[in-house]
Amino acid sequence: MRRNPGFRNREITAKRELSFGIRLASRLLLDELSYQFNKEQIDRQINLAIDNNDRQEFNRLSEKYQPYTWE
């Protein structure tokens, strides 16, 4: 390994990579947060379509909501 001349007499610290467990936990957390956010958005839109008596929009959103019913 060669030392970069720009780092004269300064301490260099190496960065460690995040462990697999931390990366997996953070990925699962982000997936869960995005899942909940998307589900709530569609749920709000469905409720709005019901309030407006918009059957076509309700049917379209109901199909879009199907994957969220497999909990």
N, C-alpha and C positions, 0 to 999 in steps of 0.2 A: 504494500500500500504506500502511496506517495502522499505527502502532505502538500496541500495547496499553499503556494508561497504567500497568498493573501492573508493567511491565518497566522502570521508570525507571532509567536509567543502567546497566542490565545488558546484557551482550552476548547477542544472540540468534543462535543457530546454526540453520541450516536443515538438515533431515534429507534426505539423498539417498535416492531409491528404489533398491532393489537392481537390478542390471543383469539383463537377460533371461537371460544365461548362468548367473548364480548362482541365479536362481529355478528355471531348468530343471534344473540339476544337483542342487539340493536336492530338487526334486520327484521326480526319477528315483531318487535315493538312498532317499527315504522309500518310494517304490513298491516298490523292490527289497527293502528291509527288511521291509515288511509281507507281500510275496509269500513270502519265505523263512520268516517266522514262521508264516504260515497253512499253508504246505506242511508244515513240521515238525510242527505241531499235528495235522494230519490223519494224517500218517504215524505218529505216536505212537499215535493212536486206532486206526488200522488194526492196528498191531502188538498192541495190547491186545486187540482183538477176535479176532485170530488166537490169542493165548495163551489166551483164554477159550472158544475154539471157538464163538463167537457168529457164525453164518453170516449172519443177517439184518443185524446191525450192520456186518459186513464188506462186504456187498453195498451197503448204504446209503452207507458211507464211500468205497467204491470208485468209485461214481458221482460223489460229491462231489470225488474226487481227479482225475477225468478231465481237467479243464482244466490241471492241473499236469504232464501228460505230454507236452504240446506244446512242449517246450524245444528 
